[in-house]
Amino acid sequence: MTSHFNYSIYSKNANQLSKNFENIFEPFFYHDNADKKKRAYIHFFSKNKIFTYLDKKTNEEKKASTSNSSLSKLKETLTDLKDVVDVYATVNQFTFTRKLENLIYTTMFYSDLDIYHTEFKDISKEEFIEKVLNYCFENKIPEPNIMIYSGNGFYLKWLFSEKCNKYEFTLDKYKIAQKSINQLFSFLGADSKALDASRVLRLPGSINSKTGRKCEVIYFNDERKSAYDLFESFSQFYTPEPAKPTKSRSKKVVDDETEKQEKPAKQKLLLVKRDSSKAPKKTLSGPILAKARYDDLKKLIELRNGNVENSRMSFLFWLLNFKALCGSTNFVDFESDAYEIAEKLNFKKHEWSFEELSTLENKVKKHNDGYKKIVKQNDEYFKLSNLYTPKNQTLIDIFQITDEEQKKLKTIISASEKNSRRAKKRLDAGMKPQNESEAKKQPWKELGIGKTKYYELKKRGEL
């Protein structure tokens, strides 16, 4: 095997990074403003609200988590983002929104390597470069033009010699090339979800909050190939996903009469608005109830004088769930809100990890995107939130809520507490208390008559 131990000597293309290279300007390797006719933008994303904009309605300055920059103003924008925490940028160019229908140019293929999930998690930057270059040489595939250390994992980028619009180089081909690259570099932890053309990757020169380390370019060579040449090189390794197996149906012998009978046409699933009175119980768990449960959990912490050390993670999880369900947080603000609530619960950084909330974070993202679970009940179809909508008793069991604590809560109460409140409400309204003793004794059974008949006779004074 040919060794590439010293890539600056043995590699076909030596590392061409200049000594005075500034990481924050890495996008200039592939984002240029050559086409003056089209308004191309780079889009930025941050988990924190750091981008200032002017609200046209109120004429006030506000902050957002997303922003875009025209290529003509890119240098100013990047300069302001140097050393900022958790900033991401698009690898391709768009118009005003970062959606595939607004894609103008593709500039590269890329791979997001979560190497910390592999056996190479402790690899050094130099060893990583050598491993990638060796692997490309052995498999006769193009070397990446840029290698980036994200502060935790790595990115590989293959830059196009000329950027392509989606008609010159179709998105179908783009997907095939991306899937091929993902399959080739799966041994280094290639993220199978990071394949689309609208992806954002961490911006070099920014800080990774998970590790406190800076995202930086560790390798660059400027020998580029066209999108078509790269596609030819990578697509030969593409393995289509296996088709789902179909169930074989055994032939059944039927008589002539059965054959003549027409099978009823399969009804199509129509997602139409249904009568709310027929909806499953879970559909009642709307924003109002979610807000009330959020308030109840905060009240429960207060009732316990903040002494919730043994159940802090449960409180953190469910407070965030109900906060998202009532619309008080979203996927963009989810992480910052999690840390804020954790701080109020007296959580220290080493006592919990944000990764423990990854499942809930994904549910919040789906909830914000409008994805719904479809539930069938009595031949009716209903859309339900992807977030959790537990029963009262479930929450009572999780947090071991006592009867005395329930009396001071609004919604997280047992059936007995609910009946007690209903009875009190009747008395406060001037109604007579219900006669429970007669209902328990069931005197109609002794008389051998039905309950309805019993009350009819009693009403007429015949009993």
N, C-alpha and C positions, 0 to 999 in steps of 0.2 A: 504494500500500500504506500502510495506517495505521501510523504509527510508535509503538512502545511504549518508546522509548529511556529515558524516565524512568518506570519502572513505578510508582513511588510516587505519580505524578500521573495518568498516562494509563491505567493498568490499572484494570479494573473493580473489582478488589479490591486495595487497597494492601497492602503488606507490614505485617502487624499484629504483628510481633515486638516485645515491649517491651524497653526498654533494659537492664533487669535480668534478662532471661531467661537461665536456666541450661540449657545444652544437655542435660545428663544427665537432665533431667525431661521431655524431649520425648515419651516414651510416655504421659504424662498427657493429651496431646491426643486420644488415641483409646482408651486403656485406663482404664476407670472401674470402680468397684465397685458399680454401681447394683443389680445383681441379686444379692441376698443368698442366694437359694435354691440357686443352683448354685455349685460351687467352681471358679471359673475361674482359670487360672494363665497367667503369661507365662513362657516358657522362654528361658533364656540359654545361650549356647555360647561357649566360648573354646578356642583352640588350645593354651593353657597351663592347667595345673591350678591354678585360683585359687579354686574354690568349696569351702568347708569343710563337711563333713557328719559326722555321728556314725555310726560303724559299729555296728549293733545287736548283732552277734555278739561283737565284741571290746570294745565300749564305748570305742573309741578315735577320736580325730578324724582324718579323712583328707581328702584333697583330690581333686576331680574336675574334669572339663572341661565338664560340663553341670550345670545347676541350674534350678530353677523358683522362682517367687515368687508367692504369693497376692496378689491385688490389694490386700488390706488392709494388706500389709507392703511394698508396692512402693516407697514413698518411702525406707524404710530401705535396701532392696536397691540402689536406684539411687545413693544417696549413697555407698555403699561402692565402687561401680564407676566413680566419677569419675576420669578420667585413667588408667584401667587400659588396658593394651595388648591390642588385638584381642578385643573383646567384641561379641557379636552377640545380637540379641533378636528374638523372634517378632513378626510384624505382626498376628497373630490370636491368639485365646485358646483354650486347651486344658485338658484335665484333667491327670492326672499325667504323661503322656508326650506328646511332640510327634509324634504320628502322626495322619493324616487321620481315622482312625476315632475318635480322641479329641478331634477339633475340636468346640468348643462354639459359638464366635461368630466370624464374619468381621467385620472392622472397616474394611477399606479395599481398594482396588486399588493396585498399585504397579508401578514399573519400575526395574530396576537398570541404570544406563547406564555401560558401560565405554567412556567417551568417549575414553580414551587410545588406542583402536584406530581412531579416526576422524580426519578432517581437522581436527576442532575440538579436538584434544588440548591445545592451548595456550590455550584460551579462559579468560577470567577468570570469576570467580563472577558478577559483575554482567552480563557479556555473556551468560552462560549463562541467567540469569533472563530477560533480554530476549528471547533466542532462543526459549525455551520459551513465553513468554506470547504472542509474535507468532505462533508456529506454531499455538497453540491458537485464537487469534483468527481466523486465516486459514482454519482447517479447521472452525471452529464446533464445537469440542469443549471440554468443561469444563476450566478451569485446575486444575492440581494445588493441593491445599491446603498441602502441605509440599514444599519442595525442600531437599535435604540434600547437602552436600559430604562425601563419604566419606573424604577424605584422599587420594584418587586419582581416583575417578569421582564420579558423582552418583546420588541416588535421587529419584524423584518419587512422591508419595503422594496418592491421592484418598480422603479420609476419608468414611465413610458418616455420614449424619445420625443414623442409628440402627444399632447393630450387629445382625447377622442370624444366626440359627442356620442350620445347613445344611439344614434342612427348609423354612424360609421362603424362603431364597435358595440354590438348589442348587449343588453343586460343579461341575456341568456348565456352568451359566451363568457361574460364577466363572472357569472355564478359558477360556471363549469371550471374556469381557471382557479377561482377561489377555493372551491371544494377540492380540487386536485392538490393545491398547495397545502390545504388543511390535512389531507390524507398523508402527504409526504412528510409533514413535520409534526404529526401526531405524537411521535416519540418524545418530542420536546414540549408537549403540553398544548399544542395548537387548539385554540378555543373554537369549537364547532359552531358556536352561536355568533361569532364575530366574522361574518363573511360578506355582509351586504355592502352595497356601494354607498349607503348613507351613514356608514359607521363613523363614530368619532373616536380618536385615540388620544391618549394623554400627550399633552404638549411638552416637548423638550424645553427645559428652562423653568418648568413649574415644579412644585413640590408634591410628592405623594404622601397624603396624610396618614396612610396605613403604616408607613415605615419611617416617615420623616426625611426620606432621601429624595434627591433631585433626579428628575427624569432627564436623561442626557443621551446625545448621539455618541456612540462608541466606535462606529465604523462608517466610512463613506467612500464610494467610488462612483465616478461619473460616466462610466461606460454603459450607456443605456441601449435598450432594444425597443422595438415597436411593440405595441399591444398585441399585434398579430403574431409576431415572432415569439413573444413570451407565451401566448396562448398555445401555439404549436408545441412548444417545449413542455408545458405543464399538462396539457389536455391528454397526452398519451398515457399519463398515469391515472387518469380519471376512472374511477370505478363507480358506475351508477348504483344507486341504492337498490337492493333486491326487492322485487315486487312482492307484495303481500300474498301469502299463499291463499288460494281459493279452496273452499271446502267442496270435496267431491260429493255429488248427490247420487245416491243409489237409485236405480230405476225401480219403479213400483208398478206392479200389474194392476190395472184398474179395468172395470167392466165398461161396456159401451156407453151406458147412461152417465157414468161419472166423467168420462172423457168429454161428453157433450156439454157438461156443465161449465159455464164460464167462471173463471176465477175472478173474485172481486178486485177491482183496480186498487192498487196501493195508494192510500191517501198521502198527498204531499204535506210536508211539515210547513205550516204557515205560522210565522211568528207575528201574530196580530195582537192588538191590545185586548185583554180579557176583562171581564167583570171582576173588580177587585174582591168582591165578596166570595168568589170561587177560588181565589188564589190560595196557595199553601200558606201555612202559618208564618213561614220565614219571610214572606213578602211584607209582613207588618213591621219588620225590623228596618225601618227607614231612618233617615238622618236624625229625626227628632228623638227616637228611642236610643239611637247610638250616642247622641249627645248626653242624654239623661244617664246612660250607663257609664259614660266617661266621667260625668260629675259624681256619680255614686262611688266609683272607685277612688276618686280624689277625696271624697268625704270619708270613705273607709280608712284611708291612710291617716286622715286627720283624727278620726275617732280612736285610732290606735297610737296616737301621739307620734307618728312617724316610725314606730318600732315594727318595721316590716322586713327586717334583714333576711329572714328565711324565705320570703316570697317576693323579693324585689324583681327577679326576672319575670315572674308571672305578671306583676303589676306593670312592668315596662312593656311587655308583649301586648297585654290587653288594652292598656291605655293608648298605645299606638294604633291598634286595630280599630278601636272605636273612634279615635281621632280622624283616621282616614275614612271611615265609613260615614261620618257626619260631614265630611268635606273640609275639615280644619287643617289637614295636611295632605300632601301629594307625594308622588315618587321623587320629585326634584328636592323637596324639603325633608324627605323622610329621615335621612341620616342625621341631619343637623337637629331635627326634633327629637330623635332617639337619644342623642348625647345630652340634650337639654333636660329631658325627663329623667335620664339616668343620673344626672348631677343632682336633681331635686330628690332622688331616692337615695342619695349619699353613696352611689356606686363609684368605686375607684376604678381607674382605667385597667388595672391588672385583674380586676375581679370579674370582668365580662368582656365579650368580644362582639363587635357589630355583626360578624358572620353568623352568630346565633340567630339573627333576625332575617337571614337571607330568604327563607321561605315566605315570611310575611312581606318582605320587600318586593318579591316577585308578584305576590297577590295584589299589592297596592298598585304596581305598575299595570297589571291587567285591568284592575278596577278603573284606573285613570284612562286607559286606552278604550274603555267601553266594552271590553270582552265580558260576556256573561255566561253563566252556567245555565243550561236548559234542563228544566225539570218537568216531567210529565205526571199529571195527577188527574184522574178521572177523564182521560182522553183530552185534557187541556194542557197546553204548553206554557210555561212561565219562565221568565228570565230572572235569575237571582244573582246577587253580587258574588264575586270571587272571594270576598273577605268573609271572616268568620261571624256568624250570627247565632251564638249559643243560647240555650235555654237558661232561664233564671237559676234552676237547680244546679246546672253545670257550674255556673259561676259561684254559687253558694258553696258547692263542694270544693272547688279549686281554692277559694280563699277562706274556707271554714268560717263563714259568716254566721254569727250567733243570732238568736231571736231578738236580743236586745239591740244589736247593731242594725238589724233589718228595720226596726221601728223608726230609725233615723235616715233610712235610704228611700229613694223615690221609686225605683223600678226593680232593683235586684232583691226581690222578696219571694218568700215561699207561698204556696197556695193557701196555707192557714193564715198567714199574715195578710194576704190579699182578701180573704173572706172576712177577717176581723175588721179590716178597714171598710169593707163594703157594709158590714153590719152597723158600724159606727156612723157611716154616712147616712144610712137609713134613719137612724135615731136622730141625728142632727137635722134631718129634713122633716122631722115630726111624724115619721111613719112608725107604725107599731113593730115591735121585734117579731121576727119570724118564729113560729111555734115549732121548734125543732123536736120537742118530745113526742108530739103526735106523729111526725114523720118517721121517727125512729121506732115507735111502737107498732105502726102499721095496723091499726084496728080493723081495717077493711078485710084483712085476711081472716080474722077471727069470725067475722060475719059472713065470710064466704062470698064477698062481692068485690068488684073491682074498685080501684082508687077513685076513678072519675065518678062512678055511681055513688060511692060513699059521700063525696063532697056535695053531690047534687041533693042527696037525701038530707044531709046536714043543713044545707042552705034552705031547704023547704021546711025545716024543723021537724022532720019525721024521725030523727035520731036524737 
